[in-house]
């Protein structure tokens, strides 16, 4: 998995796996993800997962009815993509149905297809809490062999053409954040994007001796040679991590937030929950999470 993860940084985004639940509420995320794929010239697999475990108590007839309904919805989705000139049988867009536990099925497909990016959408606070904040979310974020792009309820597809003009890369100075910053810089080099690398000092108390200039120097050190040729800015902020990231993203009209997260450890770390949840719920741009390499904390 580590090999696929590092390969995604070198090759940028050449192959996407987009998860859909086939509901109208997921159309915004799907449309955005397809437009995002276009700017990268990426091949796309669109997958619906039929959660067979949820049909276990209902019996075979219910499962069969669920399959039939999903097939009809997939045909309708194919037709819509054809009408939008976004799909044909020989194109790089493929639509399919998987069966099994949602997170496990998506992660297995991502590994088998060797995709560079897994895209998931959310439906707002209540829907996110019910459908995505639990075990599915934790498994996808923490176990995905590739970065995960989350299109939250604040992202509005169709309002303007998707671009990657500005990337915001929060950095908590830990090794897991280093890789996310490098990924952000790689994307920026390939697309002429501006990058803001920021660190938030949370809970600054009286008598705490934190020198913003030294923190800035640490950020410069982390970026290193990747800074060459980039339109790059460093910021050191004081306040609540999630709130400050959202404030800067809004101020700079960021098109993408790139966030480093820790590998599966059985412990929910500070940057993962609730900050990542807050960003996904509130940000007006997608949030790209990068899982740290083995051994990073």
C-alpha positions, 0 to 999 in steps of 0.5 A: 500500500505504501508503494501505491501511496507514494506513486500517487504523489509522483504521478499526480492524479491519473485515475480516480475512483468516485463513490456515489450512493445514486441519490440526487443529493450526491449529484453535486459531488459527482459532477464536481468530481468529474469536472475535477477529473477533467482538469487532470485528464484522469481516467474515472471509475464511478462505483456504487456499493450495494451494502449487502450486510444491511439486507442480511435480516431482510432476506433474499427477496429484499436483496434482489429488489435492492440489486434491481433498483441499483441497476436501474439507477446506474442505467439512469446515471449512464444516460445522464452522463451520455447526455452531458457528453461525459460518458460513452462505452469507450470513454475513460468513464466507467460506471459499476456496482460493487457489493458488500460493506461500503468502506471495505468494498471501496478500499478493495476496489481502490487497491485492485484498480490502482487508482490515484485518488478516491473521491467521496461526497457528503450530504450535509451535517445530519447526513454526514453524521449518519452515513459518513462519520462512523465506521465508514469514514474512519475506515476510508480515511485511515485505511485508504491506500491513496489520498481521499478527496471529500466533497462536502455540503459547502461545495457547489458544483456548477457555480463556476468552473472547477480550477486549482488556482489556490491550495491551502496546506495546513501543517501541524509540523508533524511528519504526517503533515510533511507528506501532505505539504509535499503533495500540495506542492506537487499539484501546484507545480503541475497546475501553476497554483498558488500555495499557502502553507499555514500552522495554527498555534491552538490555545495560546496561553499567557506566558507561552513562549512561541516565536512565530518567526521560528515556526515560519522557519520550520515551515520553510524547512519542511517545504524545502526544495519544493518551494522552487518556482512556486508562488508560495506563502507561509502563515502562522496563526493563533486560535482554534485549528479548524476555525482558522483553517476555514477563515484563511480558506475563505479569505484566500478563496482556496480551491483545495485544502490538503490535510495530512492525517495519521495512519490507523492506530486505534486512536483518533488524533487531534487533527483527524477528529473533530478538525477534519470533520469540521473542515469537511462540513464547513469548507466551500472547497474540497478537502484532500486527506493524505495518509502518513507513511508507515512510522509517522506520527 
